[in-house]
Amino acid sequence: MKISVIQSRTYYDYNPSAPGDWTLEKITRAAQPGIEEGLAMAEKAAGDGAQLIVMIEAFNTTVLPNDLRFHYADIYEPLDGPIINRFSRIAKCFAAYIVAGLYTSREGKAYNSAVLFGPNGRIVGVYDKVHLPAGEDREITPGSSFPVFSTEYGSIGMLICWDMQYPEAPRELALGGADLIACPTWGWEHRFGLCRAYENGVTIAAAMGINPHGLYEDENPSCIVDNMGRVIAAAPRNEAAIVSAEVDIRQEPAPQYGADRWTGLHSMRQIRLLQRRPDAYRLVTLPHPPVMSRYPSVQGPASENGKDAK
C-alpha cells in the first residue's frame, strides 16, 4: 500500500498563560490557514494515489493547552463535525483510508482522538489517547483501550504522541494483530519510536506537527518506519511536507541471529511472540510496583485528575 504522512504546520502563536487580546474568535480565525493547508495536503496525497494518509495530532487545534479560559468539551467538534466531514469527503472521493488526529467532544467530555476513515468516507473506528502528559489531563479524558481495525491491506492500530513513551501501548496493538501503527504526534523521537517498530515487528507511520518555531533539538520529523526499525521515508526538519512510501504491511520481518535455523520459522515477529514469557512478567500491570515507593507523593494520573503527576 502507498502510505503518506502529512507533516503540517500551525501558523499562529500566542501565550496561553497570558493570552492578552486573543479571544476565541481571534484564535479560531488565526488557526484556520494551517487547517486549510493541512486539508489541501491530505487531498493532494490522496490524489497522488495514497491508500493510507496519516495526519498530525490534534490537527484541529485552536485553543492551546493551559489556556484555562475555555473548556475543550465546549470548543471542539463531535464525530459529525465540519472538519470530520471534510476528511470523510476526501476519503470517499479518493477511496483512501485516513487517520486524522483530532480533538473531539462526546457526551460532555473532550478527547485527544485518532479517527480512522474508510474508503467509503465512513468512520471505521476511533482511538482515544490513553497516556496523557501532565497538563493535557486538565481538559482531556483518557481512553482505556487499544483497538485494532482490519482492512484489505492489513490490520491497523493507532497511538498518539505520548503513548509511544510506553512500550506497553504498541505491544498491546501488536498482540492484537496490528501490522501498522499510525501515530499522529507533536513529539516524535527516533530514540523510542524506532525501537517500538523493531521490538514489535510492525510498521509505524508517524505524522509530526511543526510549530511556528520549528522542531526542538531532540525531536525528529515525520517518517515511515519499517518493521525492522528502519526509517524508509522522512520529512525535512522544519517544513510542511508530504512523505510517502510503498509498504506491504503484512510482510513479516526476517529472522535474525540464525533464529530461523533453530526454529524453522520465517518471521522474527512470530519468533519473538512465541518466546514471550508472560508467566514471568509479575510487575508490568501493577498500578503501584515496588519502584513507586521511591516517589511517595506521586499517586499517578488518577490522583486529583492527574494534577499530582510528574
C-alpha positions, 0 to 999 in steps of 0.5 A: 500500500502507498502510505503518506504522512502529512507533516503540517504546520500551525501558523499562529502563536500566542501565550496561553498563560497570558493570552492578552487580546486573543479571544476565541474568535481571534484564535479560531480565525488565526488557526484556520490557514494551517487547517486549510493547508493541512486539508489541501495536503491530505487531498493532494496525497490522496490524489497522488494515489495514497491508500493510507494518509496519516495526519498530525495530532490534534490537527484541529487545534485552536485553543492551546493547552493551559489556556484555562479560559475555555473548556475543550468539551465546549470548543471542539467538534463531535464525530459529525463535525465540519472538519470530520466531514471534510476528511470523510469527503476526501476519503470517499472521493479518493477511496483512501483510508485516513487517520486524522488526529483530532480533538473531539467532544462526546457526551460532555467530555473532550478527547485527544482522538485518532479517527480512522476513515474508510474508503467509503468516507465512513468512520471505521473506528476511533482511538482515544489517547490513553497516556496523557502528559501532565497538563493535557489531563486538565481538559482531556479524558483518557481512553482505556483501550487499544483497538485494532481495525482490519482492512484489505491491506492489513490490520491497523492500530493507532497511538498518539504522541505520548503513548509511544513513551510506553512500550506497553501501548504498541505491544498491546496493538501488536498482540492484537494483530496490528501490522501498522501503527499510525501515530499522529504526534507533536513529539516524535523521537527516533530514540523510542519510536524506532525501537517500538517498530523493531521490538514489535515487528510492525510498521509505524507511520508517524505524522509530526506537527511543526510549530511556528518555531520549528522542531526542538533539538531532540525531536525528529520529523515525520517518517515511515518506519519499517518493521525492522526499525528502519526509517524508509521515508522522512520529512525535512526538519522544519517544513510542511511536507508530504512523505510517502512510501510503498509498504506491504504491511503484512510482510513479516520481518526476517529472522535474525541471529540464525533464529530461523535455523533453530526454529524453522520459522520465517518471521522474527515477529512470530519468533519473538511472540512465541518466546514471550514469557508472560508467566514471568512478567509479575510487575508490568500491570501493577498500578503501584510496583515496588519502584513507586515507593521511591516517589511517595507523593506521586499517586499517578494520573488518577490522583486529583485528575492527574494534577499530582503527576510528574 
